[in-house]
Each structure stands twice: as C-alpha cells, then as structure tokens.
C-alpha cells in the first residue's frame, strides 16, 4: 500500500514538472492542467498513504486524476512524446489506485 502511494505521488510530481521537462509549457491550458492535477495527485496520494479500501476517498480522487492524465493530452492536442507519457502514467495511476481501493483495510501487507 505504501509503495503504491509513493509511486502515485512520484507520478504526481512528474506531472508537475512535465510541462517544462518534455516541452509543452507554452500551452497554458495543458501546463496548468498538468500542474494542478499533479499537485492534487501528490496531496491525495500522501494523504491516503495508509487508507486502503473502497471507503478511501483519497484513492477515488487519485483514480480520477489518473483518468484525467490519460485523457488530457487528447484534449490539448499534445504530441506523441507527451501523449504517451501521460497516457501510460495515467493508466499506472489508475491501476495503483484501484489496487489500493480493493485492498483489505485489515491487511498488514507492506506494499
């Protein structure tokens, strides 16, 4: 659980710096979308660090940000590099978030 939360937080950090790292900072809509949703991703991933299960609203928000990361390059017409980076990391975020949602809250597992 903690590893998934940390990885989702790192993905959020990537989306905060991605506009400058991969070069779409000149598109203000994509820049702000990536930055704001990246910040939300970091906050909810760290806040929901040890809150597994279907009642964890933090993991639901993380799932929603993952969906947004997967679709936003199509909305802002980003190029192939930005598109695939966003789609792949968005899908990873969705998988980790759903995995955390499906985790048993009584579990003592470290991951």
Buried (B, 14 or more C-beta within 10 A) or exposed (E): BEEBBBBBBBBBBBBBEBBEEBEBBEBEEBBEBBBBBBBBBBBBBBBBBEBBBEEBEBBBBBBBBBBBBBEBBEEBEBEEEBBEBBBEBBBBBBBBBBBBBEBEEEEEEEE
